[in-house]
Amino acid sequence: MNTKVLDKINNLEEKYCRDCILKMLNRQQGSKTTAHNFCIHECSVGKQIRAHGNNLQ
């Protein structure tokens, strides 16, 4: 497994996602699934994380 890619993903998550207001609002207004879908499909950081994750496959 590529540890450099995992480090990039972890750094992005720690820096941007941990205290994300949009993620919190989506959870409150919808559900965890709603927040997850927003993060993956609409958030620019989530798209970067997804792109790095695709490199792991």
C-alpha positions in Angstrom: 0.0 0.0 0.0 1.2 3.5 -0.9 1.9 5.2 2.4 2.6 8.6 0.7 -0.9 8.7 -0.7 -2.4 7.7 2.7 -0.4 10.5 4.4 -1.8 13.0 1.9 -5.3 11.8 2.6 -4.8 12.0 6.3 -3.3 15.4 6.2 -6.2 16.8 4.1 -8.7 15.3 6.4 -7.0 16.6 9.6 -6.5 20.1 8.1 -9.9 20.7 6.4 -12.5 18.0 7.3 -12.2 17.6 11.1 -13.9 20.9 12.0 -15.7 21.5 8.8 -18.8 23.7 9.3 -20.4 22.5 6.1 -20.1 18.8 7.1 -21.6 19.6 10.5 -24.5 21.5 9.0 -25.2 18.7 6.5 -25.3 16.2 9.4 -27.7 18.4 11.3 -30.1 19.2 8.4 -29.9 15.8 6.8 -28.0 12.7 7.9 -24.5 11.2 7.9 -25.2 9.9 4.4 -26.2 13.4 3.2 -23.0 14.9 4.7 -20.9 12.1 3.2 -22.4 12.6 -0.2 -21.8 16.3 0.0 -18.2 15.8 1.0 -17.4 13.4 -1.8 -19.3 14.9 -4.7 -19.4 18.7 -4.0 -16.6 19.7 -1.7 -13.3 20.5 -3.4 -11.3 18.9 -0.6 -13.5 15.8 -0.8 -12.8 15.5 -4.5 -9.1 15.7 -3.8 -9.3 13.0 -1.2 -11.3 10.8 -3.6 -8.8 11.3 -6.3 -6.0 10.3 -4.0 -8.1 7.3 -2.9 -8.5 6.2 -6.5 -4.7 6.0 -6.7 -4.7 3.4 -4.0 -6.6 0.9 -6.1 
